[in-house]
Amino acid sequence: MRLDPLPYRVLIDRAVAPARAIFRPALLPVALPFAALTVALVVSQARWMGALFDFEADAAADTMFADIAFTMLMAFGVIAFQVIAYTAVTVVAMDQIAGRPLSFARAWRFAFRPGVLGTLIVVTVIMVLSVLFCLVPAIYFIPLLSLALPIMVEEDIFGATAISRSFELGNFNPRGRLMELPWIQSGVVLTVGFLVAQGLTLIIQLPLMVYQQVLIFRAGSQGETDATLAVMNATVWAQVPSAFLGAFAQTASWLYSAAAIGLLYLEVRRRREGADLEQAVRAVTQEPA
């Protein structure tokens, strides 16, 4: 049995193929609803920001706080959708890696199972708390708990059992080498996925950023005292198309991260539980599985 983990470069490269394979099937059931929710959030923000910029009107003052409350509710809905959609994407990514038929309908049904939702709530709370404590615990808990999703998909276990299993696999390090810790590998993969998403988002938002700088320069050259506020008021609705396209970039990063974490989970489980050794013994003895 090979105890050496997959090199980081190999793990990062191998995740590209399954992510590309499921990108087109994910457009309609995942990317499009996420883009619609993101645009709705941006429009809601634009409404109360517009009221803020035009605070002289009494009607704006009366409705601004209601718009802010609605925007906060929309933001919560977008975050909840992200968590559930990433779970569905993980199901499809694991199916693609294992060679099973892809079904987003089955993936969404899995994501809404009570055991899955309960585990997601607990995992999300732990991650949020780890971020609040000066971000340092998050460096450990977020990569470690990212293994819980493929564990739920492949092993059909939930709640404390799935979380305990993620700790067990995430800390598997028989040779005691720091960089071979699975949770560190997971952290590297998540960082790569984050950088990919940020790079794609930057490319999409670059025209809007250039447009904003042109307006600021023009307003400043004309002697306006509050050029930045005027530019924000002028470009708040221009964020809609960039937000729509940015949602597709975010979906692409989900697909990549889910595939990479899924591959890491399968590799760690194989090394820890000797699946390849078991297969070799069966091949030699010609015994059934």
Rosetta blueprint (number, residue, H / E / L):
1 M L
2 R L
3 L L
4 D L
5 P L
6 L L
7 P L
8 Y H
9 R H
10 V H
11 L H
12 I H
13 D H
14 R H
15 A L
16 V H
17 A H
18 P H
19 A H
20 R H
21 A H
22 I H
23 F H
24 R H
25 P H
26 A H
27 L H
28 L H
29 P H
30 V H
31 A H
32 L H
33 P H
34 F H
35 A H
36 A H
37 L H
38 T H
39 V H
40 A H
41 L H
42 V H
43 V H
44 S H
45 Q H
46 A H
47 R H
48 W H
49 M H
50 G H
51 A H
52 L H
53 F H
54 D L
55 F L
56 E L
57 A L
58 D H
59 A H
60 A H
61 A H
62 D H
63 T H
64 M H
65 F H
66 A H
67 D H
68 I H
69 A H
70 F H
71 T H
72 M H
73 L H
74 M H
75 A H
76 F H
77 G H
78 V H
79 I H
80 A H
81 F H
82 Q H
83 V H
84 I H
85 A H
86 Y H
87 T H
88 A H
89 V H
90 T H
91 V H
92 V H
93 A H
94 M H
95 D H
96 Q H
97 I H
98 A H
99 G L
100 R L
101 P L
102 L L
103 S L
104 F H
105 A H
106 R H
107 A H
108 W H
109 R H
110 F H
111 A H
112 F L
113 R L
114 P H
115 G H
116 V H
117 L H
118 G H
119 T H
120 L H
121 I H
122 V H
123 V H
124 T H
125 V H
126 I H
127 M H
128 V H
129 L H
130 S H
131 V H
132 L H
133 F L
134 C L
135 L L
136 V L
137 P L
138 A H
139 I H
140 Y H
141 F H
142 I H
143 P H
144 L H
145 L H
146 S L
147 L L
148 A H
149 L H
150 P H
151 I H
152 M H
153 V H
154 E H
155 E H
156 D L
157 I L
158 F L
159 G H
160 A H
161 T H
162 A H
163 I H
164 S H
165 R H
166 S H
167 F H
168 E H
169 L H
170 G H
171 N L
172 F L
173 N L
174 P L
175 R L
176 G L
177 R L
178 L H
179 M H
180 E H
181 L L
182 P H
183 W H
184 I H
185 Q H
186 S H
187 G H
188 V H
189 V H
190 L H
191 T H
192 V H
193 G H
194 F H
195 L H
196 V H
197 A H
198 Q H
199 G H
200 L H
201 T H
202 L H
203 I H
204 I H
205 Q H
206 L H
207 P H
208 L H
209 M H
210 V H
211 Y H
212 Q H
213 Q H
214 V H
215 L H
216 I H
217 F H
218 R H
219 A H
220 G H
221 S H
222 Q L
223 G L
224 E L
225 T L
226 D L
227 A H
228 T H
229 L H
230 A H
231 V H
232 M H
233 N H
234 A H
235 T H
236 V L
237 W L
238 A L
239 Q H
240 V H
241 P H
242 S H
243 A H
244 F H
245 L H
246 G H
247 A H
248 F H
249 A H
250 Q H
251 T H
252 A H
253 S H
254 W H
255 L H
256 Y H
257 S H
258 A H
259 A H
260 A H
261 I H
262 G H
263 L H
264 L H
265 Y H
266 L H
267 E H
268 V H
269 R H
270 R H
271 R H
272 R H
273 E H
274 G L
275 A H
276 D H
277 L H
278 E H
279 Q H
280 A H
281 V H
282 R H
283 A H
284 V H
285 T H
286 Q L
287 E L
288 P L
289 A L
